[in-house]
Amino acid sequence: MSGATHLKSLQALEMALRLGSLAAAAGRLGITPAAVGQRIRALELFLGTDLLHRGRSGLQPTPDLVRALPDLATAFAALDRVSETLEFQRVTELHIVADPDWSELWLLPRLADFRAAHPSIRFCINGAGDVPMRLGTPDCRITCGPERQGEGEVLYRDRLLPVTGPDNLRRMADWDAQMPLEGMPLLHLEAQRDNPACPGWPEWIDRFGHRRQGTGRGVHYRHARLALEAVRLNVGFLVCGLSLVRDDLRHGRIVLPYPPAQCLPAPLPYILAIAPRSAPRPQLARFCDWLRHEASLTARWLDHETGQSVSSDNGPPVASARVPPRPDAAQG
């Protein structure tokens, strides 16, 4: 293992223990839980010993690791201090950790405009980009989570509704007029399994109907971006955030089988949290101001498209970038 690989593996190990799970560490690092597990496993193979085991209260260190924990925590605290001391060396770099689906489907399609206006600012987003990933605290995080006083600011709250490929609208037109989704292939996200914070088909159908049974059947995908690849190929129907499919809708790659008003407000909003040590940096301030502006446009667009407002500060509706009208057969 190289020195850089050692550091990444140790960072994943320390964070998984401190936060109590691989999933929590993955969220902080902007990678998947599987990737966190792979980093830890690579370190275990190199050392020839197990470092973690799962207990009733979560991840627990093995006796071999217990003896090293104080040094591990001290080392990463020191690395954070070194990162702060050397901050001047990366004044044009921004390190961002964000929800992976939101990053790929919402942020990246918009980021080109910001880059054009600020060509000197370089990005590392979820470990990839113009500059290599740094150890230590990122400059900001964008997550989908609960609103907590003093723990970040709300960007916007999405709307959850069905999407599908254009060919499936024609299939629905010749299907069951009363229950047009009956027997149709449903796609799901793994996060929608028994998680009240991530409603999916069972919740949507319970609210709006269109199908009697089998609401939990179908293929489950780890990420929305993977499920949407299947949707574009007319594999099935997916419930996902409207803000994540705006470009697909505008270009006709996917369509809405039902009116946008038949949506569920996302239980949790997207939250922006800025690292206190990074807040004074003008480059970060420019990016966050741009991010807030784009998020406000998205919030207004969501209100306008669905006819439902979930906040009182979104301002007047935005009339641009309307979703293309659905064929008459899809009005169901």
VOPAGU-2260 file (C-alpha; in pm, 1 decimal, decimal comma):
REM VOPAGU-2260
SITE   aa  ch    i         X         Y         Z
SITE  MET   A    0       0,0       0,0       0,0
SITE  SER   A    1     123,1     350,1     -79,2
SITE  GLY   A    2     139,0     625,8     180,6
SITE  ALA   A    3    -167,6     798,0      30,0
SITE  THR   A    4    -361,8     470,6      36,3
SITE  HIS   A    5    -261,6     416,2     399,9
SITE  LEU   A    6    -393,6     760,2     491,5
SITE  LYS   A    7    -725,2     709,3     314,3
SITE  SER   A    8    -769,9     370,1     481,0
SITE  LEU   A    9    -682,6     507,5     823,7
SITE  GLN   A   10    -914,3     801,8     770,6
SITE  ALA   A   11   -1201,5     567,7     680,5
SITE  LEU   A   12   -1127,1     350,6     983,4
SITE  GLU   A   13   -1109,4     641,2    1229,1
SITE  MET   A   14   -1426,4     803,7    1093,8
SITE  ALA   A   15   -1626,9     478,9    1088,2
SITE  LEU   A   16   -1541,3     417,0    1452,9
SITE  ARG   A   17   -1602,8     775,7    1560,1
SITE  LEU   A   18   -1939,7     797,9    1380,7
SITE  GLY   A   19   -2046,4     440,5    1453,4
SITE  SER   A   20   -2111,5     302,9    1104,8
SITE  LEU   A   21   -1972,6     265,5     754,9
SITE  ALA   A   22   -2273,0     454,2     616,4
SITE  ALA   A   23   -2210,3     756,3     839,8
SITE  ALA   A   24   -1841,9     759,6     745,3
SITE  ALA   A   25   -1936,5     732,8     377,8
SITE  GLY   A   26   -2162,7    1035,3     409,8
SITE  ARG   A   27   -1882,7    1241,7     560,9
SITE  LEU   A   28   -1627,5    1129,1     302,0
SITE  GLY   A   29   -1855,8    1157,3      -0,5
SITE  ILE   A   30   -1805,5     793,0    -104,2
SITE  THR   A   31   -2017,8     478,1     -78,9
SITE  PRO   A   32   -2031,9     256,6     233,2
SITE  ALA   A   33   -1884,7     -22,2      18,2
SITE  ALA   A   34   -1585,3     198,9     -62,0
SITE  VAL   A   35   -1532,6     269,7     309,5
SITE  GLY   A   36   -1542,9    -102,9     377,9
SITE  GLN   A   37   -1295,3    -170,3      98,1
SITE  ARG   A   38   -1048,0      83,0     238,0
SITE  ILE   A   39   -1067,7     -72,3     583,5
SITE  ARG   A   40   -1040,4    -423,2     444,5
SITE  ALA   A   41    -730,5    -327,8     242,5
SITE  LEU   A   42    -567,8    -204,1     563,5
SITE  GLU   A   43    -662,5    -526,4     745,2
SITE  LEU   A   44    -510,3    -735,7     467,5
SITE  PHE   A   45    -192,4    -529,0     474,1
SITE  LEU   A   46    -159,6    -562,1     852,5
SITE  GLY   A   47    -270,2    -925,6     858,4
SITE  THR   A   48    -525,3    -872,6    1135,4
SITE  ASP   A   49    -892,7    -777,4    1180,5
SITE  LEU   A   50    -952,6    -423,8    1303,3
SITE  LEU   A   51   -1331,8    -404,9    1341,0
SITE  HIS   A   52   -1620,7    -625,1    1437,2
SITE  ARG   A   53   -1993,0    -554,4    1453,7
SITE  GLY   A   54   -2143,4    -549,3    1799,5
SITE  ARG   A   55   -2495,2    -486,5    1924,7
SITE  SER   A   56   -2415,3    -117,8    1958,7
SITE  GLY   A   57   -2250,4     -87,5    1617,6
SITE  LEU   A   58   -1891,0    -105,7    1503,5
SITE  GLN   A   59   -1639,6    -202,2    1769,7
SITE  PRO   A   60   -1258,1    -207,1    1754,8
SITE  THR   A   61   -1076,8    -536,4    1797,1
SITE  PRO   A   62    -825,4    -562,6    2084,9
SITE  ASP   A   63    -540,7    -499,3    1840,2
SITE  LEU   A   64    -697,7    -172,0    1731,9
SITE  VAL   A   65    -797,1     -55,6    2081,6
SITE  ARG   A   66    -432,8      -2,9    2171,4
SITE  ALA   A   67    -381,0     217,3    1864,3
SITE  LEU   A   68    -697,0     429,2    1893,1
SITE  PRO   A   69    -549,7     715,8    2100,5
SITE  ASP   A   70    -265,3     760,2    1852,1
SITE  LEU   A   71    -508,4     739,3    1559,8
SITE  ALA   A   72    -734,8    1010,9    1699,8
SITE  THR   A   73    -436,6    1231,3    1786,3
SITE  ALA   A   74    -289,1    1188,9    1438,8
SITE  PHE   A   75    -603,4    1299,2    1256,2
SITE  ALA   A   76    -656,6    1590,9    1491,7
SITE  ALA   A   77    -302,3    1697,9    1406,9
SITE  LEU   A   78    -371,5    1658,9    1033,8
SITE  ASP   A   79    -674,5    1885,6    1066,4
SITE  ARG   A   80    -457,7    2148,9    1235,3
SITE  VAL   A   81    -194,4    2117,5     962,6
SITE  SER   A   82    -465,0    2158,1     697,1
SITE  GLU   A   83    -580,3    2479,9     861,1
SITE  THR   A   84    -223,6    2609,3     888,8
SITE  LEU   A   85    -157,7    2542,6     519,8
SITE  GLU   A   86    -490,5    2684,5     405,0
SITE  PHE   A   87    -315,8    2968,0     220,0
SITE  GLN   A   88    -169,5    2714,4     -23,5
SITE  ARG   A   89    -510,3    2633,0    -171,6
SITE  VAL   A   90    -692,4    2962,7    -172,5
SITE  THR   A   91    -851,1    2886,1    -510,2
SITE  GLU   A   92    -960,5    2531,9    -419,8
SITE  LEU   A   93   -1297,4    2426,4    -281,6
SITE  HIS   A   94   -1345,8    2085,5    -120,8
SITE  ILE   A   95   -1712,3    1981,6    -122,3
SITE  VAL   A   96   -1883,2    1670,3       9,5
SITE  ALA   A   97   -2239,5    1630,4    -116,8
SITE  ASP   A   98   -2520,0    1379,3    -151,9
SITE  PRO   A   99   -2396,5    1172,0    -450,6
SITE  ASP   A  100   -2722,5    1177,4    -647,6
SITE  TRP   A  101   -2778,0    1547,7    -586,7
SITE  SER   A  102   -2419,0    1621,5    -684,4
SITE  GLU   A  103   -2436,4    1436,4   -1014,9
SITE  LEU   A  104   -2794,5    1516,5   -1116,3
SITE  TRP   A  105   -2841,4    1871,1    -978,8
SITE  LEU   A  106   -2505,7    2035,0    -909,1
SITE  LEU   A  107   -2282,7    1923,0   -1196,5
SITE  PRO   A  108   -2524,1    2023,0   -1477,2
SITE  ARG   A  109   -2528,6    2377,4   -1334,2
SITE  LEU   A  110   -2165,4    2409,0   -1231,4
SITE  ALA   A  111   -2037,7    2494,3   -1579,7
SITE  ASP   A  112   -2200,3    2838,1   -1554,4
SITE  PHE   A  113   -2026,3    2908,1   -1224,3
SITE  ARG   A  114   -1693,8    2786,8   -1362,8
SITE  ALA   A  115   -1728,1    3017,2   -1661,6
SITE  ALA   A  116   -1779,7    3315,8   -1431,8
SITE  HIS   A  117   -1501,3    3208,0   -1190,8
SITE  PRO   A  118   -1240,8    3016,8   -1395,6
SITE  SER   A  119    -971,8    3039,5   -1125,8
SITE  ILE   A  120   -1174,9    2843,8    -868,0
SITE  ARG   A  121   -1106,6    2471,1    -873,3
SITE  PHE   A  122   -1317,5    2196,8    -719,7
SITE  CYS   A  123   -1286,7    1863,2    -550,0
SITE  ILE   A  124   -1638,5    1720,5    -518,1
SITE  ASN   A  125   -1677,2    1389,6    -337,2
SITE  GLY   A  126   -1311,4    1313,1    -393,5
SITE  ALA   A  127   -1298,1    1391,2    -766,3
SITE  GLY   A  128   -1240,7    1701,5    -974,2
SITE  ASP   A  129    -973,0    1955,3   -1064,4
SITE  VAL   A  130    -772,3    1899,1    -747,3
SITE  PRO   A  131    -702,4    1585,3    -540,5
SITE  MET   A  132    -902,8    1502,1    -230,7
SITE  ARG   A  133    -763,1    1639,6      94,0
SITE  LEU   A  134    -776,2    1483,5     434,9
SITE  GLY   A  135    -959,6    1683,3     695,7
SITE  THR   A  136   -1287,9    1871,5     705,4
SITE  PRO   A  137   -1437,7    1979,8     370,0
SITE  ASP   A  138   -1521,3    2343,4     309,1
SITE  CYS   A  139   -1892,3    2266,2     288,9
SITE  ARG   A  140   -2137,0    1978,1     287,6
SITE  ILE   A  141   -2469,5    1944,2     107,9
SITE  THR   A  142   -2683,5    1667,0     249,0
SITE  CYS   A  143   -3046,7    1564,1     260,0
SITE  GLY   A  144   -3123,6    1568,5     628,5
SITE  PRO   A  145   -3329,4    1707,7     914,3
SITE  GLU   A  146   -3341,2    2077,3     991,4
SITE  ARG   A  147   -3146,9    2143,7    1310,6
SITE  GLN   A  148   -3093,2    2483,4    1463,9
SITE  GLY   A  149   -2740,8    2602,8    1397,6
SITE  GLU   A  150   -2641,7    2299,5    1188,5
SITE  GLY   A  151   -2670,1    2439,9     838,3
SITE  GLU   A  152   -2923,2    2618,6     621,5
SITE  VAL   A  153   -3204,6    2481,9     408,2
SITE  LEU   A  154   -3150,8    2506,2      33,3
SITE  TYR   A  155   -3481,0    2358,0     -84,3
SITE  ARG   A  156   -3718,1    2066,0     -32,5
SITE  ASP   A  157   -3778,8    1836,6    -328,2
SITE  ARG   A  158   -4103,4    1680,2    -454,8
SITE  LEU   A  159   -4122,3    1305,3    -511,9
SITE  LEU   A  160   -4321,7    1171,0    -805,8
SITE  PRO   A  161   -4321,2     895,0   -1071,0
SITE  VAL   A  162   -4107,7     919,3   -1384,0
SITE  THR   A  163   -4068,0     678,2   -1674,5
SITE  GLY   A  164   -3943,7     647,1   -2030,6
SITE  PRO   A  165   -4146,7     788,4   -2322,9
SITE  ASP   A  166   -4234,5     444,8   -2465,0
SITE  ASN   A  167   -4407,3     345,4   -2140,9
SITE  LEU   A  168   -4671,1     615,1   -2189,8
SITE  ARG   A  169   -4791,5     432,2   -2500,4
SITE  ARG   A  170   -4805,2     106,5   -2307,2
SITE  MET   A  171   -5013,4     270,3   -2035,8
SITE  ALA   A  172   -5261,3     401,7   -2292,7
SITE  ASP   A  173   -5355,9      43,1   -2384,5
SITE  TRP   A  174   -5353,0     -88,0   -2027,5
SITE  ASP   A  175   -5601,7     -98,6   -1741,2
SITE  ALA   A  176   -5791,6     231,8   -1750,8
SITE  GLN   A  177   -5872,8     213,7   -1378,1
SITE  MET   A  178   -5536,1      89,4   -1254,4
SITE  PRO   A  179   -5286,0     180,5   -1528,2
SITE  LEU   A  180   -4984,0      87,4   -1313,5
SITE  GLU   A  181   -5113,5    -262,0   -1234,4
SITE  GLY   A  182   -4853,8    -509,6   -1359,3
SITE  MET   A  183   -4615,5    -238,5   -1477,7
SITE  PRO   A  184   -4249,2    -281,1   -1371,4
SITE  LEU   A  185   -4168,0     -65,2   -1070,4
SITE  LEU   A  186   -3813,2      46,5    -988,6
SITE  HIS   A  187   -3701,3     142,3    -637,1
SITE  LEU   A  188   -3411,3     299,8    -451,3
SITE  GLU   A  189   -3250,7     105,2    -169,2
SITE  ALA   A  190   -3302,5     405,0      60,7
SITE  GLN   A  191   -3679,8     370,4      10,4
SITE  ARG   A  192   -3689,7      35,9     191,7
SITE  ASP   A  193   -3869,1      90,9     522,8
SITE  ASN   A  194   -3727,9     442,4     560,7
SITE  PRO   A  195   -3990,5     708,4     640,8
SITE  ALA   A  196   -3742,9     976,7     530,3
SITE  CYS   A  197   -3736,0     829,5     176,7
SITE  PRO   A  198   -4091,7     762,2      52,8
SITE  GLY   A  199   -4128,8     547,0    -256,9
SITE  TRP   A  200   -4391,7     352,5    -444,7
SITE  PRO   A  201   -4587,4     216,0    -143,5
SITE  GLU   A  202   -4637,4     567,6      -4,2
SITE  TRP   A  203   -4713,7     725,6    -341,6
SITE  ILE   A  204   -4966,8     457,6    -441,9
SITE  ASP   A  205   -5125,6     468,0     -96,0
SITE  ARG   A  206   -5181,9     840,1    -153,4
SITE  PHE   A  207   -5278,7     850,9    -522,6
SITE  GLY   A  208   -5381,4     496,6    -621,1
SITE  HIS   A  209   -5333,2     364,6    -979,9
SITE  ARG   A  210   -5228,6      16,9    -856,2
SITE  ARG   A  211   -5370,2    -242,5    -616,3
SITE  GLN   A  212   -5083,9    -477,0    -529,5
SITE  GLY   A  213   -4713,3    -544,2    -564,6
SITE  THR   A  214   -4613,1    -192,5    -468,9
SITE  GLY   A  215   -4285,4    -312,0    -316,4
SITE  ARG   A  216   -4186,8    -548,0    -595,3
SITE  GLY   A  217   -3918,7    -471,3    -850,1
SITE  VAL   A  218   -3549,3    -398,4    -881,8
SITE  HIS   A  219   -3379,6    -184,4    -615,6
SITE  TYR   A  220   -3093,5      51,1    -707,9
SITE  ARG   A  221   -2832,1     196,0    -475,8
SITE  HIS   A  222   -2840,2     541,2    -639,9
SITE  ALA   A  223   -3100,7     743,2    -830,6
SITE  ARG   A  224   -2853,1     812,0   -1109,9
SITE  LEU   A  225   -2831,1     435,3   -1175,1
SITE  ALA   A  226   -3207,3     386,7   -1159,0
SITE  LEU   A  227   -3258,7     676,6   -1400,1
SITE  GLU   A  228   -3037,6     506,4   -1656,5
SITE  ALA   A  229   -3289,6     221,3   -1653,3
SITE  VAL   A  230   -3581,2     465,8   -1670,1
SITE  ARG   A  231   -3438,3     627,4   -1984,5
SITE  LEU   A  232   -3430,6     280,9   -2143,0
SITE  ASN   A  233   -3801,7     231,6   -2061,5
SITE  VAL   A  234   -3724,0     -47,2   -1813,0
SITE  GLY   A  235   -3985,4      74,9   -1565,4
SITE  PHE   A  236   -4130,6     346,6   -1343,6
SITE  LEU   A  237   -3942,7     517,6   -1058,2
SITE  VAL   A  238   -4044,0     755,2    -777,4
SITE  CYS   A  239   -3770,0    1015,4    -734,5
SITE  GLY   A  240   -3705,5    1385,8    -672,9
SITE  LEU   A  241   -3837,9    1618,9    -941,0
SITE  SER   A  242   -3538,5    1851,9    -906,0
SITE  LEU   A  243   -3303,6    1567,9   -1004,2
SITE  VAL   A  244   -3469,6    1502,3   -1341,1
SITE  ARG   A  245   -3525,9    1853,6   -1473,5
SITE  ASP   A  246   -3273,8    1822,4   -1757,6
SITE  ASP   A  247   -3407,2    1479,5   -1853,5
SITE  LEU   A  248   -3760,3    1618,5   -1869,7
SITE  ARG   A  249   -3657,9    1919,6   -2077,0
SITE  HIS   A  250   -3484,9    1695,9   -2331,6
SITE  GLY   A  251   -3760,3    1433,6   -2341,3
SITE  ARG   A  252   -3540,0    1150,5   -2214,7
SITE  ILE   A  253   -3795,5    1077,1   -1942,4
SITE  VAL   A  254   -4155,5    1185,8   -1891,1
SITE  LEU   A  255   -4408,7    1226,7   -1611,7
SITE  PRO   A  256   -4686,9     966,9   -1638,1
SITE  TYR   A  257   -4908,9    1168,6   -1401,6
SITE  PRO   A  258   -4965,1    1538,3   -1338,0
SITE  PRO   A  259   -4687,8    1696,4   -1126,1
SITE  ALA   A  260   -4945,7    1787,0    -861,4
SITE  GLN   A  261   -4957,3    1416,0    -773,9
SITE  CYS   A  262   -4636,8    1439,3    -574,0
SITE  LEU   A  263   -4517,2    1387,3    -218,9
SITE  PRO   A  264   -4314,4    1664,6     -53,0
SITE  ALA   A  265   -3977,4    1519,6      46,8
SITE  PRO   A  266   -3975,0    1472,0     425,6
SITE  LEU   A  267   -3621,4    1615,7     450,3
SITE  PRO   A  268   -3470,0    1918,0     272,3
SITE  TYR   A  269   -3127,0    1962,6     119,7
SITE  ILE   A  270   -2903,8    2132,3     376,7
SITE  LEU   A  271   -2588,5    2341,9     324,6
SITE  ALA   A  272   -2336,0    2332,3     610,1
SITE  ILE   A  273   -2021,8    2548,1     588,4
SITE  ALA   A  274   -1707,6    2467,1     786,2
SITE  PRO   A  275   -1642,9    2757,0    1028,2
SITE  ARG   A  276   -1273,1    2776,0     939,5
SITE  SER   A  277   -1360,2    2805,5     566,4
SITE  ALA   A  278   -1644,5    3056,6     598,3
SITE  PRO   A  279   -1426,0    3371,1     564,4
SITE  ARG   A  280   -1277,8    3262,3     232,0
SITE  PRO   A  281   -1411,8    3478,3     -55,1
SITE  GLN   A  282   -1402,8    3189,4    -303,5
SITE  LEU   A  283   -1630,5    2982,4     -82,9
SITE  ALA   A  284   -1857,6    3281,2     -24,2
SITE  ARG   A  285   -1898,9    3328,8    -401,0
SITE  PHE   A  286   -1980,6    2962,2    -451,3
SITE  CYS   A  287   -2229,5    2949,7    -163,1
SITE  ASP   A  288   -2403,3    3268,8    -280,4
SITE  TRP   A  289   -2436,3    3114,8    -627,0
SITE  LEU   A  290   -2558,8    2789,0    -474,0
SITE  ARG   A  291   -2825,2    2968,6    -270,2
SITE  HIS   A  292   -2944,2    3154,8    -580,5
SITE  GLU   A  293   -2969,0    2836,3    -788,1
SITE  ALA   A  294   -3145,8    2657,9    -503,8
SITE  SER   A  295   -3399,0    2940,4    -473,4
SITE  LEU   A  296   -3471,9    2913,2    -847,7
SITE  THR   A  297   -3521,5    2539,9    -805,8
SITE  ALA   A  298   -3754,3    2590,9    -509,5
SITE  ARG   A  299   -3967,2    2835,2    -708,4
SITE  TRP   A  300   -3970,8    2602,7   -1009,8
SITE  LEU   A  301   -4085,8    2312,3    -792,5
SITE  ASP   A  302   -4364,9    2525,0    -645,5
SITE  HIS   A  303   -4468,2    2636,7    -993,2
SITE  GLU   A  304   -4463,5    2291,2   -1154,8
SITE  THR   A  305   -4647,8    2109,0    -877,6
SITE  GLY   A  306   -4875,5    2391,8    -765,8
SITE  GLN   A  307   -4764,1    2319,5    -410,7
SITE  SER   A  308   -4549,1    2536,7    -189,0
SITE  VAL   A  309   -4368,1    2380,7     105,3
SITE  SER   A  310   -4201,5    2702,5     221,2
SITE  SER   A  311   -4306,2    3062,8     261,9
SITE  ASP   A  312   -3987,5    3228,0     135,4
SITE  ASN   A  313   -3954,1    3099,7    -220,6
SITE  GLY   A  314   -4074,4    3422,8    -380,7
SITE  PRO   A  315   -4277,3    3447,4    -704,0
SITE  PRO   A  316   -4293,6    3149,5    -939,2
SITE  VAL   A  317   -4029,3    3108,8   -1206,9
SITE  ALA   A  318   -4194,0    3070,8   -1546,8
SITE  SER   A  319   -3889,4    2947,7   -1738,8
SITE  ALA   A  320   -3792,7    2588,9   -1814,5
SITE  ARG   A  321   -4138,8    2440,7   -1803,3
SITE  VAL   A  322   -4167,3    2061,9   -1811,6
SITE  PRO   A  323   -4287,0    1958,5   -2159,8
SITE  PRO   A  324   -4659,7    1873,6   -2173,2
SITE  ARG   A  325   -4752,6    1507,0   -2145,0
SITE  PRO   A  326   -4944,6    1326,8   -2416,2
SITE  ASP   A  327   -5319,7    1305,6   -2359,4
SITE  ALA   A  328   -5285,0     933,8   -2292,0
SITE  ALA   A  329   -5083,5    1007,7   -1981,4
SITE  GLN   A  330   -5333,5    1227,9   -1808,3
SITE  GLY   A  331   -5469,8     923,3   -1611,7
